[in-house]
């Protein structure tokens, strides 16, 4: 265990040092990323104003809160993508990772976790700027704040597991972009990224319960901006943990089969 | 003494899809795919003793890198047995990976944007190297490769040779017992190649490490390896002392001499390889070398004369051409 803690800390440190080399690039990347929620926020706030100040229980201030928290959750959702898996197999980088006496997934998790530290630091002024312009209606309780803290890191782990599983398809075929696109389309609709899930039809909300997307995106936002009861908050964390554990088990099982197919084509 | 690397009838075959060019063949391929079996490694066997430095030679596509990948656990063999330090590499046990390293001349694992020292620290954590031991080894290697002024520069600002030296330091910090080196001097200039060769030789001596080296630079092989293993088309062609390889496959010697006056016909002495003014290079059957040189000195006015073995590159080339002819 001590060995893993040392590795995680060292790898996170390396990520912080590396990403700190490019603060401007990181900032532009984040600014580019907030264009999407700003559009959603403006559209839904306009709709709410035209409908007497509220849509599905969301006021313009509630939408502002939802989408400003969205920006942080979206950044926490950035993980090593399936396209990255494709790249590292083709370029031979996976061969180098496999030579280390530690599973490559540990490196992905720790490196991106380190990167998140930079992301959070850079996000704070952006959140203040967005709050200044859009006046969010956000009054979280202490327990909501605590649940949110864990929920965003759990969301990060869920997405790491699911995208790693998807990335491992590249062990069978190196042309899987179409499959990735299908996954991302489903994620867009069922996660709460496009619109808060409570505004979706009932059947979509029920369906979303059984997929990991909501637990990696909508739930962390709702845990902070919604009016969820403590039981529901804890249930949400429990669901997140269940997805992390089942994701880790699935990654471990599929990895054993996938690695036998590895042909080290790129070197 | 028991061997540290032992492979027996090792094979790696790939099923590669193939089809004719054109639309018709592409459409047909949607319903029925045909595959060809490519035998990258085809039943080779050898053993390596502790502390040996062995050159692993062959032309491109001979199966050298595939063999190294099976030895390092990156690839599962199709058949045959592999044992390294009594481990089965394909199981990729962490204890095994801690005792080996694979250096590929065209791959890197150091962070591009940071000084190598930061990446070295990650290696320390990956291999759980005790802090004191890590610092001692790191400083020792930095000194051996004369990197003191470079370790604080971002890796992206280093030359190819400097980067390669850093990669080698990073790959050896955990003091592996077995080194698989795949073209470690690829693309480097002569001085840098020599530096790396000296370092590998020193590492082998200090830590009694076993080295299996592939290189297209015969200078690497000549400087480091007493024994060579030659493979071609996945099959073993030769396994033995480098000197025996030269003896077996080199039936000629090169005789070079400078004449005082031009001579019209020299073919009676041997095969003329080149004439540059009064300087002549000739290929002579090995057993006739002394007779030919005596005749040259007695019958012609020669300013100087040298007798050299055929360059090792040419010997290796002749090994491959003999094999090619045998297969045709």
Interface residues (C-beta under 8 A of the other chain):
Chain A: X3 X6 X7 X9 X10 X11 X13 X14 X17 X18 X21 X22 X92 X93 X95 X96 X98 X99 X100 X101 X102 X259 X260 X262 X263 X264 X267
Chain B: X14 X69 X72 X73 X74 X75 X76 X92 X94 X95 X97 X98 X100 X101 X102 X104 X106 X107 X108 X109 X111 X113 X114 X118 X119 X121 X122 X124 X125 X126 X127 X128
